[in-house]
Each structure stands twice: as structure tokens, then as C-alpha cells.
């Protein structure tokens, strides 16, 4: 499933747990925050001062994650 900026943060991490590393790299340490259940990825990025360019770059990185086999 493709990650979009309209998904809430918890949904992003549930769909792609590996995204936590990328989110952290961009200063998004929000997974433990209560707002992660309500804010969209875009809302969280904006709250951290990210530009559209940065948001799109981060989402592209998250969507490039290959699912690991267990």
C-alpha cells in the first residue's frame, strides 16, 4: 500500500514499520506522541517546519522501502 501525506502517523507506521527510521531521520520522533493517532503525516511534518519539498522527499523514501521477508 502506498503511503500518502493524508494518512495519520500511526497508520503509516502500522503499514510500514520500517518508516520509523526515516521519520526519525527527518526529526519526526512523534510515534510516542498522542497526536500521532490524530494528525496526518502532513500535519506532523508542518508542525515540525517541513516544506512541501521535504515532505514529498520523505514520503518518496518511505514508499521506496521494500517489504522484508520474515
PQR file with spaces between the fields and no chain letter, atoms N, CA, C, O and H, PARSE charges and radii, in Angstrom:
ATOM       1  N    UNK     1       0.834   -1.175    0.000 -0.4000 1.5000
ATOM       2  CA   UNK     1       0.000    0.000    0.000 -0.0000 2.0000
ATOM       3  C    UNK     1       0.882    1.243    0.000  0.5500 1.7000
ATOM       4  O    UNK     1       1.869    1.314    0.732 -0.5500 1.4000
ATOM       5  N    UNK     2       0.523    2.209   -0.816 -0.4000 1.5000
ATOM       6  CA   UNK     2       1.273    3.451   -0.931 -0.0000 2.0000
ATOM       7  C    UNK     2       0.940    4.378    0.234  0.5500 1.7000
ATOM       8  O    UNK     2      -0.225    4.568    0.585 -0.5500 1.4000
ATOM       9  H    UNK     2      -0.279    2.151   -1.411  0.4000 1.0000
ATOM      10  N    UNK     3       1.980    4.945    0.818 -0.4000 1.5000
ATOM      11  CA   UNK     3       1.838    5.900    1.907 -0.0000 2.0000
ATOM      12  C    UNK     3       1.565    7.278    1.310  0.5500 1.7000
ATOM      13  O    UNK     3       2.200    7.679    0.335 -0.5500 1.4000
ATOM      14  H    UNK     3       2.926    4.790    0.533  0.4000 1.0000
ATOM      15  N    UNK     4       0.609    8.002    1.910 -0.4000 1.5000
ATOM      16  CA   UNK     4       0.302    9.355    1.457 -0.0000 2.0000
ATOM      17  C    UNK     4       0.388   10.314    2.636  0.5500 1.7000
ATOM      18  O    UNK     4       0.380    9.891    3.792 -0.5500 1.4000
ATOM      19  H    UNK     4       0.093    7.676    2.703  0.4000 1.0000
ATOM      20  N    UNK     5       0.470   11.599    2.341 -0.4000 1.5000
ATOM      21  CA   UNK     5       0.567   12.594    3.402 -0.0000 2.0000
ATOM      22  C    UNK     5      -0.739   12.780    4.155  0.5500 1.7000
ATOM      23  O    UNK     5      -0.766   13.457    5.183 -0.5500 1.4000
ATOM      24  H    UNK     5       0.477   11.943    1.402  0.4000 1.0000
ATOM      25  N    UNK     6      -1.817   12.195    3.664 -0.4000 1.5000
ATOM      26  CA   UNK     6      -3.119   12.315    4.321 -0.0000 2.0000
ATOM      27  C    UNK     6      -3.373   11.202    5.340  0.5500 1.7000
ATOM      28  O    UNK     6      -4.379   11.238    6.049 -0.5500 1.4000
ATOM      29  H    UNK     6      -1.795   11.645    2.829  0.4000 1.0000
ATOM      30  N    UNK     7      -2.474   10.210    5.423 -0.4000 1.5000
ATOM      31  CA   UNK     7      -2.596    9.130    6.411 -0.0000 2.0000
ATOM      32  C    UNK     7      -2.138    9.650    7.770  0.5500 1.7000
ATOM      33  O    UNK     7      -1.260   10.510    7.847 -0.5500 1.4000
ATOM      34  H    UNK     7      -1.657   10.180    4.847  0.4000 1.0000
ATOM      35  N    UNK     8      -2.741    9.121    8.851 -0.4000 1.5000
ATOM      36  CA   UNK     8      -2.232    9.543   10.150 -0.0000 2.0000
ATOM      37  C    UNK     8      -0.930    8.799   10.448  0.5500 1.7000
ATOM      38  O    UNK     8      -0.635    7.764    9.851 -0.5500 1.4000
ATOM      39  H    UNK     8      -3.454    8.423    8.788  0.4000 1.0000
ATOM      40  N    UNK     9      -0.173    9.346   11.371 -0.4000 1.5000
ATOM      41  CA   UNK     9       1.165    8.808   11.640 -0.0000 2.0000
ATOM      42  C    UNK     9       1.142    7.355   12.080  0.5500 1.7000
ATOM      43  O    UNK     9       1.987    6.567   11.655 -0.5500 1.4000
ATOM      44  H    UNK     9      -0.413   10.187   11.856  0.4000 1.0000
ATOM      45  N    UNK    10       0.198    6.994   12.916 -0.4000 1.5000
ATOM      46  CA   UNK    10       0.107    5.602   13.373 -0.0000 2.0000
ATOM      47  C    UNK    10      -0.186    4.666   12.208  0.5500 1.7000
ATOM      48  O    UNK    10       0.377    3.574   12.134 -0.5500 1.4000
ATOM      49  H    UNK    10      -0.488    7.634   13.261  0.4000 1.0000
ATOM      50  N    UNK    11      -1.054    5.080   11.308 -0.4000 1.5000
ATOM      51  CA   UNK    11      -1.372    4.274   10.131 -0.0000 2.0000
ATOM      52  C    UNK    11      -0.118    4.047    9.281  0.5500 1.7000
ATOM      53  O    UNK    11       0.105    2.941    8.789 -0.5500 1.4000
ATOM      54  H    UNK    11      -1.511    5.967   11.369  0.4000 1.0000
ATOM      55  N    UNK    12       0.694    5.083    9.108 -0.4000 1.5000
ATOM      56  CA   UNK    12       1.933    4.957    8.336 -0.0000 2.0000
ATOM      57  C    UNK    12       2.831    3.899    8.962  0.5500 1.7000
ATOM      58  O    UNK    12       3.336    3.018    8.265 -0.5500 1.4000
ATOM      59  H    UNK    12       0.513    5.982    9.508  0.4000 1.0000
ATOM      60  N    UNK    13       3.031    3.980   10.266 -0.4000 1.5000
ATOM      61  CA   UNK    13       3.920    3.041   10.958 -0.0000 2.0000
ATOM      62  C    UNK    13       3.337    1.635   10.974  0.5500 1.7000
ATOM      63  O    UNK    13       4.086    0.662   10.887 -0.5500 1.4000
ATOM      64  H    UNK    13       2.621    4.695   10.832  0.4000 1.0000
ATOM      65  N    UNK    14       2.021    1.505   11.082 -0.4000 1.5000
ATOM      66  CA   UNK    14       1.402    0.181   11.040 -0.0000 2.0000
ATOM      67  C    UNK    14       1.562   -0.461    9.670  0.5500 1.7000
ATOM      68  O    UNK    14       1.758   -1.672    9.569 -0.5500 1.4000
ATOM      69  H    UNK    14       1.413    2.296   11.152  0.4000 1.0000
ATOM      70  N    UNK    15       1.479    0.341    8.618 -0.4000 1.5000
ATOM      71  CA   UNK    15       1.611   -0.188    7.250 -0.0000 2.0000
ATOM      72  C    UNK    15       3.063   -0.500    6.915  0.5500 1.7000
ATOM      73  O    UNK    15       3.363   -1.498    6.260 -0.5500 1.4000
ATOM      74  H    UNK    15       1.320    1.325    8.699  0.4000 1.0000
ATOM      75  N    UNK    16       3.965    0.377    7.378 -0.4000 1.5000
ATOM      76  CA   UNK    16       5.394    0.216    7.076 -0.0000 2.0000
ATOM      77  C    UNK    16       6.204    0.539    8.331  0.5500 1.7000
ATOM      78  O    UNK    16       6.656    1.671    8.502 -0.5500 1.4000
ATOM      79  H    UNK    16       3.721    1.188    7.910  0.4000 1.0000
ATOM      80  N    UNK    17       6.389   -0.446    9.207 -0.4000 1.5000
ATOM      81  CA   UNK    17       7.138   -0.207   10.448 -0.0000 2.0000
ATOM      82  C    UNK    17       8.545    0.341   10.203  0.5500 1.7000
ATOM      83  O    UNK    17       9.088    1.066   11.036 -0.5500 1.4000
ATOM      84  H    UNK    17       6.022   -1.365    9.069  0.4000 1.0000
ATOM      85  N    UNK    18       9.122   -0.005    9.073 -0.4000 1.5000
ATOM      86  CA   UNK    18      10.461    0.460    8.736 -0.0000 2.0000
ATOM      87  C    UNK    18      10.492    1.973    8.542  0.5500 1.7000
ATOM      88  O    UNK    18      11.566    2.575    8.550 -0.5500 1.4000
ATOM      89  H    UNK    18       8.681   -0.594    8.396  0.4000 1.0000
ATOM      90  N    UNK    19       9.330    2.588    8.368 -0.4000 1.5000
ATOM      91  CA   UNK    19       9.241    4.038    8.164 -0.0000 2.0000
ATOM      92  C    UNK    19       9.694    4.808    9.396  0.5500 1.7000
ATOM      93  O    UNK    19      10.065    5.976    9.281 -0.5500 1.4000
ATOM      94  H    UNK    19       8.458    2.099    8.362  0.4000 1.0000
ATOM      95  N    UNK    20       9.676    4.185   10.574 -0.4000 1.5000
ATOM      96  CA   UNK    20      10.073    4.885   11.795 -0.0000 2.0000
ATOM      97  C    UNK    20      11.483    5.446   11.685  0.5500 1.7000
ATOM      98  O    UNK    20      11.758    6.544   12.168 -0.5500 1.4000
ATOM      99  H    UNK    20       9.376    3.236   10.668  0.4000 1.0000
ATOM     100  N    UNK    21      12.374    4.698   11.053 -0.4000 1.5000
ATOM     101  CA   UNK    21      13.758    5.153   10.891 -0.0000 2.0000
ATOM     102  C    UNK    21      13.815    6.397   10.000  0.5500 1.7000
ATOM     103  O    UNK    21      14.555    7.337   10.289 -0.5500 1.4000
ATOM     104  H    UNK    21      12.151    3.805   10.660  0.4000 1.0000
ATOM     105  N    UNK    22      13.043    6.401    8.934 -0.4000 1.5000
ATOM     106  CA   UNK    22      13.021    7.552    8.025 -0.0000 2.0000
ATOM     107  C    UNK    22      12.365    8.748    8.710  0.5500 1.7000
ATOM     108  O    UNK    22      12.873    9.866    8.615 -0.5500 1.4000
ATOM     109  H    UNK    22      12.441    5.637    8.699  0.4000 1.0000
ATOM     110  N    UNK    23      11.254    8.531    9.391 -0.4000 1.5000
ATOM     111  CA   UNK    23      10.593    9.616   10.110 -0.0000 2.0000
ATOM     112  C    UNK    23      11.558   10.248   11.110  0.5500 1.7000
ATOM     113  O    UNK    23      11.629   11.472   11.218 -0.5500 1.4000
ATOM     114  H    UNK    23      10.841    7.624    9.468  0.4000 1.0000
ATOM     115  N    UNK    24      12.289    9.430   11.829 -0.4000 1.5000
ATOM     116  CA   UNK    24      13.249    9.909   12.812 -0.0000 2.0000
ATOM     117  C    UNK    24      14.351   10.726   12.146  0.5500 1.7000
ATOM     118  O    UNK    24      14.767   11.759   12.670 -0.5500 1.4000
ATOM     119  H    UNK    24      12.232    8.435   11.741  0.4000 1.0000
ATOM     120  N    UNK    25      14.815   10.266   11.005 -0.4000 1.5000
ATOM     121  CA   UNK    25      15.862   10.973   10.262 -0.0000 2.0000
ATOM     122  C    UNK    25      15.424   12.402    9.923  0.5500 1.7000
ATOM     123  O    UNK    25      16.248   13.316    9.881 -0.5500 1.4000
ATOM     124  H    UNK    25      14.477    9.427   10.579  0.4000 1.0000
ATOM     125  N    UNK    26      14.137   12.585    9.687 -0.4000 1.5000
ATOM     126  CA   UNK    26      13.587   13.895    9.349 -0.0000 2.0000
ATOM     127  C    UNK    26      13.130   14.676   10.591  0.5500 1.7000
ATOM     128  O    UNK    26      12.481   15.715   10.472 -0.5500 1.4000
ATOM     129  H    UNK    26      13.467   11.843    9.721  0.4000 1.0000
ATOM     130  N    UNK    27      13.472   14.170   11.774 -0.4000 1.5000
ATOM     131  CA   UNK    27      13.132   14.872   13.007 -0.0000 2.0000
ATOM     132  C    UNK    27      11.732   14.590   13.521  0.5500 1.7000
ATOM     133  O    UNK    27      11.243   15.276   14.419 -0.5500 1.4000
ATOM     134  H    UNK    27      13.999   13.326   11.871  0.4000 1.0000
ATOM     135  N    UNK    28      11.092   13.589   12.955 -0.4000 1.5000
ATOM     136  CA   UNK    28       9.730   13.228   13.339 -0.0000 2.0000
ATOM     137  C    UNK    28       9.796   12.095   14.371  0.5500 1.7000
ATOM     138  O    UNK    28       9.711   10.916   14.027 -0.5500 1.4000
ATOM     139  H    UNK    28      11.489   13.032   12.226  0.4000 1.0000
ATOM     140  N    UNK    29       9.948   12.475   15.629 -0.4000 1.5000
ATOM     141  CA   UNK    29      10.019   11.494   16.722 -0.0000 2.0000
ATOM     142  C    UNK    29       8.658   11.400   17.399  0.5500 1.7000
ATOM     143  O    UNK    29       8.565   11.318   18.624 -0.5500 1.4000
ATOM     144  H    UNK    29      10.017   13.433   15.909  0.4000 1.0000
ATOM     145  N    UNK    30       7.616   11.413   16.597 -0.4000 1.5000
ATOM     146  CA   UNK    30       6.242   11.591   17.083 -0.0000 2.0000
ATOM     147  C    UNK    30       5.508   10.290   17.402  0.5500 1.7000
ATOM     148  O    UNK    30       4.377   10.335   17.884 -0.5500 1.4000
ATOM     149  H    UNK    30       7.692   11.480   15.602  0.4000 1.0000
ATOM     150  N    UNK    31       6.097    9.178   17.156 -0.4000 1.5000
ATOM     151  CA   UNK    31       5.356    7.927   17.267 -0.0000 2.0000
ATOM     152  C    UNK    31       4.816    7.711   18.671  0.5500 1.7000
ATOM     153  O    UNK    31       3.735    7.142   18.821 -0.5500 1.4000
ATOM     154  H    UNK    31       7.016    9.142   16.765  0.4000 1.0000
ATOM     155  N    UNK    32       5.523    8.141   19.696 -0.4000 1.5000
ATOM     156  CA   UNK    32       5.034    8.007   21.060 -0.0000 2.0000
ATOM     157  C    UNK    32       4.096    9.123   21.486  0.5500 1.7000
ATOM     158  O    UNK    32       3.535    9.083   22.581 -0.5500 1.4000
ATOM     159  H    UNK    32       6.401    8.604   19.574  0.4000 1.0000
ATOM     160  N    UNK    33       3.925   10.105   20.637 -0.4000 1.5000
ATOM     161  CA   UNK    33       3.086   11.266   20.949 -0.0000 2.0000
ATOM     162  C    UNK    33       1.607   10.924   20.750  0.5500 1.7000
ATOM     163  O    UNK    33       1.253   10.198   19.821 -0.5500 1.4000
ATOM     164  H    UNK    33       4.380   10.138   19.747  0.4000 1.0000
ATOM     165  N    UNK    34       0.763   11.440   21.612 -0.4000 1.5000
ATOM     166  CA   UNK    34      -0.680   11.188   21.495 -0.0000 2.0000
ATOM     167  C    UNK    34      -1.236   11.710   20.171  0.5500 1.7000
ATOM     168  O    UNK    34      -2.197   11.150   19.643 -0.5500 1.4000
ATOM     169  H    UNK    34       1.051   12.029   22.367  0.4000 1.0000
ATOM     170  N    UNK    35      -0.651   12.763   19.638 -0.4000 1.5000
ATOM     171  CA   UNK    35      -1.140   13.346   18.382 -0.0000 2.0000
ATOM     172  C    UNK    35      -0.916   12.411   17.193  0.5500 1.7000
ATOM     173  O    UNK    35      -1.547   12.585   16.150 -0.5500 1.4000
ATOM     174  H    UNK    35       0.129   13.217   20.067  0.4000 1.0000
ATOM     175  N    UNK    36      -0.037   11.434   17.332 -0.4000 1.5000
ATOM     176  CA   UNK    36       0.241   10.505   16.237 -0.0000 2.0000
ATOM     177  C    UNK    36      -1.015    9.736   15.828  0.5500 1.7000
ATOM     178  O    UNK    36      -1.103    9.238   14.705 -0.5500 1.4000
ATOM     179  H    UNK    36       0.475   11.293   18.179  0.4000 1.0000
ATOM     180  N    UNK    37      -1.970    9.641   16.724 -0.4000 1.5000
ATOM     181  CA   UNK    37      -3.217    8.941   16.417 -0.0000 2.0000
ATOM     182  C    UNK    37      -4.185    9.817   15.642  0.5500 1.7000
ATOM     183  O    UNK    37      -5.109    9.314   15.002 -0.5500 1.4000
ATOM     184  H    UNK    37      -1.898   10.046   17.636  0.4000 1.0000
ATOM     185  N    UNK    38      -3.977   11.114   15.696 -0.4000 1.5000
ATOM     186  CA   UNK    38      -4.942   12.049   15.111 -0.0000 2.0000
ATOM     187  C    UNK    38      -4.387   12.864   13.948  0.5500 1.7000
ATOM     188  O    UNK    38      -5.101   13.133   12.982 -0.5500 1.4000
ATOM     189  H    UNK    38      -3.227   11.522   16.215  0.4000 1.0000
ATOM     190  N    UNK    39      -3.115   13.258   14.036 -0.4000 1.5000
ATOM     191  CA   UNK    39      -2.530   14.086   12.995 -0.0000 2.0000
ATOM     192  C    UNK    39      -2.202   13.271   11.756  0.5500 1.7000
ATOM     193  O    UNK    39      -1.821   12.103   11.843 -0.5500 1.4000
ATOM     194  H    UNK    39      -2.535   13.039   14.821  0.4000 1.0000
ATOM     195  N    UNK    40      -2.355   13.902   10.614 -0.4000 1.5000
ATOM     196  CA   UNK    40      -1.895   13.264    9.387 -0.0000 2.0000
ATOM     197  C    UNK    40      -0.380   13.420    9.324  0.5500 1.7000
ATOM     198  O    UNK    40       0.209   14.209   10.063 -0.5500 1.4000
ATOM     199  H    UNK    40      -2.665   14.850   10.543  0.4000 1.0000
ATOM     200  N    UNK    41       0.224   12.671    8.447 -0.4000 1.5000
ATOM     201  CA   UNK    41       1.656   12.781    8.230 -0.0000 2.0000
ATOM     202  C    UNK    41       2.002   14.219    7.846  0.5500 1.7000
ATOM     203  O    UNK    41       2.989   14.776    8.327 -0.5500 1.4000
ATOM     204  H    UNK    41      -0.255   12.031    7.847  0.4000 1.0000
ATOM     205  N    UNK    42       1.192   14.810    6.984 -0.4000 1.5000
ATOM     206  CA   UNK    42       1.419   16.193    6.562 -0.0000 2.0000
ATOM     207  C    UNK    42       1.314   17.159    7.750  0.5500 1.7000
ATOM     208  O    UNK    42       2.151   18.050    7.892 -0.5500 1.4000
ATOM     209  H    UNK    42       0.391   14.358    6.593  0.4000 1.0000
ATOM     210  N    UNK    43       0.304   16.994    8.595 -0.4000 1.5000
ATOM     211  CA   UNK    43       0.135   17.864    9.766 -0.0000 2.0000
ATOM     212  C    UNK    43       1.368   17.796   10.669  0.5500 1.7000
ATOM     213  O    UNK    43       1.880   18.822   11.115 -0.5500 1.4000
ATOM     214  H    UNK    43      -0.376   16.270    8.480  0.4000 1.0000
ATOM     215  N    UNK    44       1.829   16.587   10.927 -0.4000 1.5000
ATOM     216  CA   UNK    44       3.004   16.404   11.772 -0.0000 2.0000
ATOM     217  C    UNK    44       4.244   17.044   11.171  0.5500 1.7000
ATOM     218  O    UNK    44       5.037   17.667   11.878 -0.5500 1.4000
ATOM     219  H    UNK    44       1.413   15.753   10.564  0.4000 1.0000
ATOM     220  N    UNK    45       4.408   16.888    9.862 -0.4000 1.5000
ATOM     221  CA   UNK    45       5.552   17.483    9.177 -0.0000 2.0000
ATOM     222  C    UNK    45       5.492   19.001    9.246  0.5500 1.7000
ATOM     223  O    UNK    45       6.503   19.660    9.491 -0.5500 1.4000
ATOM     224  H    UNK    45       3.764   16.382    9.288  0.4000 1.0000
ATOM     225  N    UNK    46       4.318   19.545    9.032 -0.4000 1.5000
ATOM     226  CA   UNK    46       4.145   21.008    9.092 -0.0000 2.0000
ATOM     227  C    UNK    46       4.447   21.524   10.502  0.5500 1.7000
ATOM     228  O    UNK    46       5.061   22.580   10.660 -0.5500 1.4000
ATOM     229  H    UNK    46       3.497   19.010    8.833  0.4000 1.0000
ATOM     230  N    UNK    47       4.017   20.782   11.520 -0.4000 1.5000
ATOM     231  CA   UNK    47       4.279   21.178   12.903 -0.0000 2.0000
ATOM     232  C    UNK    47       5.777   21.211   13.194  0.5500 1.7000
ATOM     233  O    UNK    47       6.227   21.922   14.093 -0.5500 1.4000
ATOM     234  H    UNK    47       3.519   19.924   11.391  0.4000 1.0000
ATOM     235  N    UNK    48       6.545   20.435   12.425 -0.4000 1.5000
ATOM     236  CA   UNK    48       7.995   20.394   12.574 -0.0000 2.0000
ATOM     237  C    UNK    48       8.698   21.297   11.576  0.5500 1.7000
ATOM     238  O    UNK    48       9.918   21.236   11.432 -0.5500 1.4000
ATOM     239  H    UNK    48       6.180   19.858   11.695  0.4000 1.0000
ATOM     240  N    UNK    49       7.930   22.141   10.884 -0.4000 1.5000
ATOM     241  CA   UNK    49       8.514   23.140    9.995 -0.0000 2.0000
ATOM     242  C    UNK    49       8.984   22.633    8.643  0.5500 1.7000
ATOM     243  O    UNK    49       9.783   23.294    7.979 -0.5500 1.4000
ATOM     244  H    UNK    49       6.939   22.191   11.001  0.4000 1.0000
ATOM     245  N    UNK    50       8.503   21.478    8.229 -0.4000 1.5000
ATOM     246  CA   UNK    50       8.949   20.929    6.954 -0.0000 2.0000
ATOM     247  C    UNK    50       8.238   21.589    5.773  0.5500 1.7000
ATOM     248  O    UNK    50       7.066   21.955    5.860 -0.5500 1.4000
ATOM     249  H    UNK    50       7.854   20.942    8.768  0.4000 1.0000
ATOM     250  N    UNK    51       8.967   21.731    4.676 -0.4000 1.5000
ATOM     251  CA   UNK    51       8.422   22.290    3.441 -0.0000 2.0000
ATOM     252  C    UNK    51       7.736   21.196    2.627  0.5500 1.7000
ATOM     253  O    UNK    51       7.897   20.010    2.914 -0.5500 1.4000
ATOM     254  H    UNK    51       9.920   21.434    4.605  0.4000 1.0000
ATOM     255  N    UNK    52       6.975   21.595    1.619 -0.4000 1.5000
ATOM     256  CA   UNK    52       6.353   20.616    0.707 -0.0000 2.0000
ATOM     257  C    UNK    52       7.414   19.724    0.083  0.5500 1.7000
ATOM     258  O    UNK    52       7.223   18.514   -0.039 -0.5500 1.4000
ATOM     259  H    UNK    52       6.844   22.559    1.386  0.4000 1.0000
ATOM     260  N    UNK    53       8.531   20.321   -0.310 -0.4000 1.5000
ATOM     261  CA   UNK    53       9.621   19.560   -0.931 -0.0000 2.0000
ATOM     262  C    UNK    53      10.138   18.475    0.015  0.5500 1.7000
ATOM     263  O    UNK    53      10.329   17.325   -0.381 -0.5500 1.4000
ATOM     264  H    UNK    53       8.687   21.304   -0.211  0.4000 1.0000
ATOM     265  N    UNK    54      10.362   18.867    1.274 -0.4000 1.5000
ATOM     266  CA   UNK    54      10.857   17.898    2.262 -0.0000 2.0000
ATOM     267  C    UNK    54       9.835   16.803    2.539  0.5500 1.7000
ATOM     268  O    UNK    54      10.192   15.631    2.657 -0.5500 1.4000
ATOM     269  H    UNK    54      10.207   19.801    1.596  0.4000 1.0000
ATOM     270  N    UNK    55       8.563   17.184    2.641 -0.4000 1.5000
ATOM     271  CA   UNK    55       7.501   16.199    2.893 -0.0000 2.0000
ATOM     272  C    UNK    55       7.436   15.197    1.752  0.5500 1.7000
ATOM     273  O    UNK    55       7.376   13.990    1.987 -0.5500 1.4000
ATOM     274  H    UNK    55       8.272   18.136    2.544  0.4000 1.0000
ATOM     275  N    UNK    56       7.448   15.684    0.531 -0.4000 1.5000
ATOM     276  CA   UNK    56       7.382   14.796   -0.636 -0.0000 2.0000
ATOM     277  C    UNK    56       8.602   13.891   -0.727  0.5500 1.7000
ATOM     278  O    UNK    56       8.485   12.721   -1.090 -0.5500 1.4000
ATOM     279  H    UNK    56       7.497   16.665    0.340  0.4000 1.0000
ATOM     280  N    UNK    57       9.778   14.433   -0.395 -0.4000 1.5000
ATOM     281  CA   UNK    57      11.006   13.631   -0.410 -0.0000 2.0000
ATOM     282  C    UNK    57      10.918   12.509    0.624  0.5500 1.7000
ATOM     283  O    UNK    57      11.264   11.364    0.334 -0.5500 1.4000
ATOM     284  H    UNK    57       9.873   15.384   -0.100  0.4000 1.0000
ATOM     285  N    UNK    58      10.453   12.840    1.834 -0.4000 1.5000
ATOM     286  CA   UNK    58      10.330   11.845    2.888 -0.0000 2.0000
ATOM     287  C    UNK    58       9.335   10.748    2.502  0.5500 1.7000
ATOM     288  O    UNK    58       9.609    9.564    2.700 -0.5500 1.4000
ATOM     289  H    UNK    58      10.171   13.770    2.070  0.4000 1.0000
ATOM     290  N    UNK    59       8.195   11.133    1.961 -0.4000 1.5000
ATOM     291  CA   UNK    59       7.180   10.152    1.563 -0.0000 2.0000
ATOM     292  C    UNK    59       7.725    9.250    0.453  0.5500 1.7000
ATOM     293  O    UNK    59       7.461    8.048    0.442 -0.5500 1.4000
ATOM     294  H    UNK    59       7.972   12.094    1.800  0.4000 1.0000
ATOM     295  N    UNK    60       8.475    9.825   -0.470 -0.4000 1.5000
ATOM     296  CA   UNK    60       9.086    9.022   -1.537 -0.0000 2.0000
ATOM     297  C    UNK    60      10.039    7.989   -0.933  0.5500 1.7000
ATOM     298  O    UNK    60      10.057    6.834   -1.358 -0.5500 1.4000
ATOM     299  H    UNK    60       8.689   10.802   -0.461  0.4000 1.0000
ATOM     300  N    UNK    61      10.826    8.403    0.050 -0.4000 1.5000
ATOM     301  CA   UNK    61      11.732    7.465    0.725 -0.0000 2.0000
ATOM     302  C    UNK    61      10.950    6.350    1.416  0.5500 1.7000
ATOM     303  O    UNK    61      11.311    5.177    1.317 -0.5500 1.4000
ATOM     304  H    UNK    61      10.812    9.342    0.395  0.4000 1.0000
ATOM     305  N    UNK    62       9.887    6.718    2.110 -0.4000 1.5000
ATOM     306  CA   UNK    62       9.079    5.711    2.807 -0.0000 2.0000
ATOM     307  C    UNK    62       8.480    4.733    1.809  0.5500 1.7000
ATOM     308  O    UNK    62       8.479    3.526    2.051 -0.5500 1.4000
ATOM     309  H    UNK    62       9.594    7.671    2.191  0.4000 1.0000
ATOM     310  N    UNK    63       7.975    5.236    0.696 -0.4000 1.5000
ATOM     311  CA   UNK    63       7.352    4.363   -0.302 -0.0000 2.0000
ATOM     312  C    UNK    63       8.379    3.497   -1.037  0.5500 1.7000
ATOM     313  O    UNK    63       8.012    2.507   -1.671 -0.5500 1.4000
ATOM     314  H    UNK    63       7.976    6.216    0.500  0.4000 1.0000
ATOM     315  N    UNK    64       9.651    3.860   -0.956 -0.4000 1.5000
ATOM     316  CA   UNK    64      10.686    3.050   -1.623 -0.0000 2.0000
ATOM     317  C    UNK    64      11.139    1.884   -0.764  0.5500 1.7000
ATOM     318  O    UNK    64      11.912    1.045   -1.224 -0.5500 1.4000
ATOM     319  H    UNK    64       9.948    4.664   -0.442  0.4000 1.0000
ATOM     320  N    UNK    65      10.670    1.817    0.478 -0.4000 1.5000
ATOM     321  CA   UNK    65      11.042    0.717    1.374 -0.0000 2.0000
ATOM     322  C    UNK    65      10.490   -0.583    0.807  0.5500 1.7000
ATOM     323  O    UNK    65       9.306   -0.703    0.490 -0.5500 1.4000
ATOM     324  H    UNK    65      10.042    2.499    0.851  0.4000 1.0000
ATOM     325  N    UNK    66      11.373   -1.530    0.696 -0.4000 1.5000
ATOM     326  CA   UNK    66      10.975   -2.866    0.251 -0.0000 2.0000
ATOM     327  C    UNK    66      10.555   -3.672    1.475  0.5500 1.7000
ATOM     328  O    UNK    66      11.220   -3.640    2.510 -0.5500 1.4000
ATOM     329  H    UNK    66      12.335   -1.433    0.954  0.4000 1.0000
ATOM     330  N    UNK    67       9.471   -4.375    1.347 -0.4000 1.5000
ATOM     331  CA   UNK    67       8.990   -5.183    2.468 -0.0000 2.0000
ATOM     332  C    UNK    67       9.972   -6.321    2.725  0.5500 1.7000
ATOM     333  O    UNK    67      10.375   -7.037    1.807 -0.5500 1.4000
ATOM     334  H    UNK    67       8.931   -4.401    0.506  0.4000 1.0000
ATOM     335  N    UNK    68      10.344   -6.470    3.980 -0.4000 1.5000
ATOM     336  CA   UNK    68      11.288   -7.526    4.341 -0.0000 2.0000
ATOM     337  C    UNK    68      10.527   -8.817    4.615  0.5500 1.7000
ATOM     338  O    UNK    68       9.435   -8.814    5.183 -0.5500 1.4000
ATOM     339  H    UNK    68      10.017   -5.889    4.726  0.4000 1.0000
ATOM     340  N    UNK    69      11.139   -9.913    4.196 -0.4000 1.5000
ATOM     341  CA   UNK    69      10.528  -11.229    4.425 -0.0000 2.0000
ATOM     342  C    UNK    69      10.889  -11.698    5.810  0.5500 1.7000
ATOM     343  O    UNK    69      11.997  -11.463    6.292 -0.5500 1.4000
ATOM     344  H    UNK    69      12.026   -9.915    3.736  0.4000 1.0000
ATOM     345  N    UNK    70       9.942  -12.368    6.452 -0.4000 1.5000
ATOM     346  CA   UNK    70      10.180  -12.919    7.794 -0.0000 2.0000
ATOM     347  C    UNK    70      10.483  -14.382    7.698  0.5500 1.7000
ATOM     348  O    UNK    70      10.714  -15.033    8.716 -0.5500 1.4000
ATOM     349  H    UNK    70       9.042  -12.560    6.060  0.4000 1.0000
